[in-house]
């Protein structure tokens, strides 16, 4: 019986390496989930406190976080 190495590529669907911003955002979201955050409002609070800075003049909001996650999912 042949054994197959199992692995998980964190960027399975990304056709290029993540940008610095994308990596920072991913790390911040992972940290938020790891600290027990389970909702969009909590994610927004976490990002406002720990970064990265929002690419929007008004800072992170539930609406623009949703929009940004949708945009990143389409890459």
BADO-523577 format. One line per 5 residues: for each residue y, x, z of N, C-alpha, C. Coordinates in pm, 1 decimal. Example, Ala and Ser with C-alpha at 12.3 -4.5 7.8 and 13.67 -1.06 7.14 Angstrom:
<pts>
-569.0:1319.0:780.0:-450.0:1230.0:780.0:-330.0:1320.0:780.0; -225.0:1285.0:708.0:-106.0:1367.0:714.0:3.0:1290.0:787.0 .
</pts>
This chain:
<pts>
-116.6:83.8:0.0:0.0:0.0:0.0:124.5:89.6:0.0; 217.9:60.4:-87.7:339.8:139.8:-99.6:449.4:80.0:-12.5; 514.9:165.1:63.7:625.1:116.9:147.2:755.1:125.6:68.4; 841.0:26.9:89.4:971.4:24.9:24.6:1079.0:43.2:130.8; 1172.7:129.0:102.9:1284.0:149.4:195.4:1374.8:26.9:190.8 .
1402.8:-26.5:304.8:1494.3:-140.7:313.9:1632.0:-89.2:351.6; 1731.3:-142.0:290.4:1866.9:-102.3:322.6:1961.0:-217.0:290.6; 2077.5:-207.6:346.0:2181.6:-306.3:321.3:2304.9:-232.4:274.6; 2354.1:-267.8:161.0:2478.5:-211.1:112.4:2589.3:-306.7:150.0; 2683.3:-259.4:227.5:2792.3:-345.2:274.5:2880.6:-393.4:160.8 .
2873.7:-329.3:46.4:2959.3:-364.6:-67.4:2873.8:-400.3:-188.2; 2775.0:-483.7:-166.7:2679.1:-515.2:-270.8:2742.3:-575.8:-394.9; 2847.3:-653.5:-378.9:2905.1:-721.5:-493.8:3033.8:-656.7:-541.7; 3080.6:-554.7:-474.3:3205.2:-489.0:-511.8:3175.8:-385.1:-619.6; 3249.3:-391.5:-729.5:3223.4:-301.1:-842.4:3300.1:-170.5:-829.4 .
3365.9:-149.6:-715.7:3443.3:-27.6:-691.5:3445.8:-2.9:-541.2; 3481.9:115.4:-499.5:3493.7:138.5:-355.7:3606.5:51.8:-298.0; 3593.4:7.9:-172.9:3701.4:-72.6:-114.4:3828.1:10.7:-96.4; 3941.6:-55.1:-105.8:4068.3:13.6:-81.0:4081.1:40.6:68.9; 4177.3:123.2:104.0:4201.6:152.1:245.6:4233.3:22.5:320.6 .
4318.4:-60.8:262.7:4353.3:-189.4:323.3:4229.8:-277.3:341.8; 4145.9:-286.1:240.1:4025.3:-368.8:249.3:3933.0:-319.6:360.1; 3920.8:-188.0:373.0:3838.1:-132.1:480.1:3896.5:-163.1:617.6; 4028.2:-148.9:631.2:4093.4:-180.1:758.8:4076.2:-327.4:794.7; 4093.4:-415.4:697.1:4078.5:-558.4:721.4:3935.0:-590.8:760.8 .
3838.8:-534.3:691.2:3697.5:-557.7:724.1:3666.0:-509.7:865.4; 3714.7:-391.5:900.1:3692.0:-338.5:1035.2:3754.9:-428.5:1140.6; 3875.7:-476.4:1113.6:3944.8:-563.7:1209.8:3871.1:-696.7:1225.9; 3821.6:-751.8:1116.5:3747.6:-877.5:1125.2:3616.1:-858.4:1200.6; 3548.5:-747.6:1175.0:3424.2:-718.0:1248.6:3452.6:-702.7:1397.4 .
3561.1:-635.0:1431.5:3598.2:-618.1:1572.1:3630.2:-752.9:1636.3; 3697.8:-839.3:1561.8:3731.1:-972.2:1614.1:3603.6:-1051.3:1642.6; 3512.6:-1053.5:1547.2:3386.5:-1125.5:1568.0:3308.1:-1063.7:1683.0; 3309.6:-931.0:1690.6:3238.5:-862.5:1797.9:3294.7:-890.3:1935.8; 3423.1:-926.5:1940.9:3485.4:-957.5:2069.9:3472.8:-1105.1:2106.2 .
3403.0:-1180.7:2020.5:3378.0:-1320.8:2052.1:3464.8:-1421.5:1979.5; 3552.9:-1374.9:1892.5:3636.2:-1467.5:1814.8:3546.6:-1545.9:1720.5; 3566.0:-1677.8:1717.1:3480.1:-1762.7:1634.3:3557.0:-1859.3:1545.0; 3689.7:-1852.9:1546.9:3764.9:-1948.7:1466.1:3880.6:-1878.5:1395.4; 3937.3:-1949.3:1298.5:4043.8:-1893.6:1216.8:4166.7:-1859.1:1300.3 .
4202.4:-1944.7:1392.7:4319.0:-1917.7:1478.5:4298.1:-1789.6:1558.6; 4177.9:-1768.0:1607.5:4146.9:-1646.4:1681.4:4153.5:-1523.0:1592.6; 4107.6:-1536.1:1468.7:4116.2:-1424.1:1375.0:4261.4:-1387.1:1347.7; 4344.5:-1488.1:1329.6:4487.4:-1463.9:1304.7:4549.4:-1392.3:1423.8; 4519.7:-1437.7:1545.4:4573.2:-1372.1:1665.5:4525.3:-1227.1:1673.0 .
4397.8:-1206.4:1646.9:4342.4:-1071.4:1652.6:4411.0:-980.0:1550.3; 4426.7:-1027.4:1428.4:4491.5:-946.5:1325.2:4637.0:-919.1:1359.8; 4705.9:-1017.0:1417.0:4846.3:-997.6:1455.7:4858.5:-890.0:1563.6; 4760.9:-884.3:1652.9:4765.1:-788.4:1763.2:4712.0:-650.6:1724.4; 4609.5:-646.8:1639.8:4539.1:-521.6:1613.2:4550.0:-472.1:1469.5 .
4605.5:-553.0:1380.9:4622.1:-510.2:1243.1:4495.9:-529.0:1161.4; 4503.7:-497.1:1036.1:4615.4:-432.5:969.4:4731.6:-528.9:947.6; 4845.1:-472.6:913.6:4962.3:-555.6:886.3:4932.2:-647.6:768.4; 4985.5:-766.2:776.8:4965.7:-863.8:668.7:5045.2:-822.8:545.8; 4990.2:-847.7:428.8:5064.9:-819.6:305.9:5161.2:-933.6:271.3 .
5199.5:-1007.9:371.2:5288.2:-1123.5:354.7:5407.3:-1106.3:448.1; 5524.7:-1145.6:403.8:5646.1:-1129.3:483.7:5637.8:-1201.5:617.9; 5570.9:-1315.1:621.7:5564.9:-1394.5:744.5:5455.6:-1350.0:840.7; 5383.0:-1243.0:805.7:5273.4:-1198.6:890.6:5150.9:-1284.7:866.3; 5048.0:-1264.1:948.2:4924.4:-1340.9:931.6:4942.4:-1484.1:979.2 .
4897.6:-1578.0:897.2:4889.8:-1719.5:932.7:4750.9:-1768.0:892.3; 4711.4:-1881.0:942.4:4581.3:-1935.7:902.9:4576.5:-1957.5:751.9; 4685.6:-2008.0:697.6:4690.2:-2037.8:554.8:4678.4:-1911.7:469.5; 4757.4:-1808.7:502.5:4751.2:-1691.3:415.1:4627.1:-1605.5:442.0; 4568.0:-1614.2:561.3:4440.8:-1545.8:583.6:4332.4:-1610.4:497.0 .
4329.6:-1742.3:494.0:4234.6:-1813.3:407.2:4254.2:-1769.9:261.3; 4380.4:-1767.6:220.8:4414.7:-1730.2:83.6:4371.4:-1585.7:54.5; 4394.8:-1495.1:147.8:4358.5:-1355.4:128.0:4207.5:-1337.0:122.7; 4135.2:-1405.8:207.7:3988.8:-1396.3:205.1:3932.8:-1453.0:76.0; 3990.5:-1561.4:26.5:3949.4:-1616.3:-103.6:3976.6:-1516.1:-216.1 .
4095.0:-1452.4:-210.4:4129.5:-1355.8:-313.7:4030.8:-1238.5:-312.0; 4000.5:-1188.0:-193.3:3909.5:-1074.2:-182.0:3766.8:-1112.0:-222.8; 3728.5:-1234.1:-196.4:3593.8:-1278.6:-235.0:3577.9:-1286.3:-386.8; 3687.6:-1302.9:-456.7:3681.8:-1316.1:-602.6:3683.8:-1181.7:-675.0; 3700.3:-1073.7:-600.6:3707.3:-939.8:-664.0:3569.2:-900.0:-710.7 .
</pts>
